[in-house]
Every structure is written in C-alpha cells, then in structure tokens.
Amino acid sequence: MITVRTMKKADVKSVYEIEVLSFRTPWSLHSLAGELKNSVAHYTVMEQDGTIIGYCGMWVLFEEAHITNIAIHPDHRGHGYGKQLLHASMRVAASFGAEMMTLEVRETNAVAQKMYDEMDFLQQGRRKRYYTDTGEDALLLWNRNLSHTIENNACLAQAYLLQLETF
C-alpha cells in the first residue's frame, strides 16, 4: 500500500538518503532536519509498505507554494509515484491556502519536465546558471490554478492514501 504523510524527525535520515541518491548537490542532513522547525515548510513522505520511497518539500507563503525538492528513490522510479506525490503535495499546499505552485527544474531534466507539464506547470522564466555544480540554467515553472489541477487529476488520489489529518 502507498501512503503519503507528514515527514517526522525519524524520517529525516531516509529522506536524506534519497536526497543523496537523487541530486548532485544534495541538501545536508542538518538542513533537512531544520525544515521540521521552519513554520512555512511542509514536507511529505511517500511510503510503500512502511518504507519511505519518496518525499516532497515545499514552502507555503500566503497563496503560493514553492517546491524546494521532490524525489523518488531510484529503485522506485518509472511507476508514476512522482506524479502521485506531486498531486498529494498540491493537495497539502491547497489545504494551507495555496492557490498556485512554483518550482525550478534543470533545463536538461526532460523526465521531470514532462511530469510537470502533465500537472499543468508552464515555463514562465529561466534562472541563468542556477545550478552551481554544472552552471546549468533552471526553468522556472508555475501552476497558477492548483484547484483545477487537483480536480482534473482526482484519479491519482485513488492510488495512495493521503493522511491529511497529520498535517
């Protein structure tokens, strides 16, 4: 069974392991743990049969949510879990009053860009040399109507159990 729930202190090590496997310049264990104390940060984890297989972090400020990081463990990619996790995170963001969502994605990350496109994100800018490890640009993507995307992808919610009561 797939569940999505709030990240807890005990989850930080597993989230960090996925972070290291997923990104060239991962956030530190200390930084991820610090997000638990950040009043605008909302982190969710995706579990399969009790094992964390992905996570999503975002900051919600007023009507905007900013995805800080999202990743699925490499052993679990290619099954649509990223899209399910993004949908769940959109629902969480909306529950905190967000009406729109933004994020940056590497200009060479075609797989992620395809998923974001399917979830109604549009490119509305570019951050030159955003990624210090390669000098790559980041594409600035926005979904300006979360409620529409959530409603139009309601079938994704059937794929996981979202434990909103923990948020």
N, C-alpha and C positions, 0 to 999 in steps of 0.2 A: 504494500500500500504506500502511496505517495502522500506525504503531508507537508504543509508549509506552515511555519510558526515563527514566533519571535525568537531571535538569537538570544541565548543566555550566556552567562560567563563561562559555563562549562563547554560551550560550543566553539569558543574562540580559537582553540588550538586546531580543531578540524577545519574551520573556516580558513585559518592561516595556511594550512597545508594545501588547500585548494587554490588559494591565492598564489602561493609559490609555484604551483604546477601550471598556473594559467597565465601569469603575467611576467614580462621581462623585468619590470621594476615593481615588485610586489610591495604592498603596504607592510609595515612591520607588525609583529605580533602585538607590540605595545600600542601602536596606532589603532589597530582593530579593537583591542580591549578598551581603549579610550573612547571609542564610539558608543559604548554602552552608557557612558556618562554624559554624552552630548545630547542635550534636550531636543535638538532638531533632527537627530539621526534616528533612523528606523531600519533595522537590519532584520531580514528574514532568512531562515534556513529551510532548505528542502531536504526532507528525509525520505529514504526508501527503506522500509522495514527497520527503522531505528538508526540507520547510518546516514550521516549528512553527505549529500551528493552535490549540493549547490547552495549558493547564498546570493543575496542581493542587498546592497546597502544604498540608502538614499537619505537625503536631507529634505525635509518638508518645511518650507518657509512660506507662510501665507497661502496663496493659491498655486504655488509652484512646488514641484518635486524635482530634485536633481539626483539622478542615479550616479552614485560615486563609484560603484563597482558591482559587477554581476558575473558570476562564473559557475559553470558546472564542471565537476570532476571529469578529467579526460576519459576515464573509463565509462562514463555515463552519457557522453555526448552523442548526438545524432538520433535521439529518441523524442525530441520535442520538449524536453524538460526545461530548456532555457526559455522557450516561449510561455510555458505554463508558469514558470517562476516570475517572468516579467508581468504576466497577467495578474498573478496574485499580488505582486508589488504595486501594480496600478490600483488594485482594489484597496490595499492598505493606504496608499497615498490619498485616494479619494476619501477614505474614512477619516483622514486628518484634515480634510478640506481642500486638497489639491484639485485643481481643475485642469492643469497641464503638467507635462513632464518633459525634462530635457536631459541630455547626456552627450558625452563626447565618445567618438569611436575612431579607431585608427583608419586612415584612408585606405589601407590595404586589407582590412578585415572584412572581406566580402560576405562571409558566412553571417557575421553579426549584423552587417548592414541589411542583408536580406530579411533577417528576423525582424529588425526594427521597422523595415518597410512594411512587412506584413501586419505590424501592430500600429500602423498609421503615423509613424515618425517621418518627418520631412526634413531634409537638409536645409538649414537656414543660416549657415555660416561655416567658417573654417578658421581653425586656430593654427596659425603657421608655427611649425617646429614645436608643437605642443609636447610631443614625446621626446624627452631628453636622451633616451637610450639610442634612438635611431635618427632623430631630427625630423621624424615624420609629422605630417600635419594631422590634426584631428578634425573630423567633420562634426559640426555642431548640429545635433538633431533635436527636433521638437515634436511633441504630440500636444496639440493645443486643445484637444477635446477628449479628455480621459473617459468621461462617462459614455461617450459614443463608442469608443474602442472597447471598453469593458462590456457594454451591452452587446456589441456585434460579435464578441468572442466569448460569449457566455458558455459555449460548449467546452471551452478549456477548463472552466471551473469544475466540470464533472470529472476531470482527470485527476484531481487532487482534493484533499480535504484541507481547507483553509481554516485554521484555528484562530479566527478573529478575536475571540474572547480573551486571548492572551496579549492583545495589543493595547 
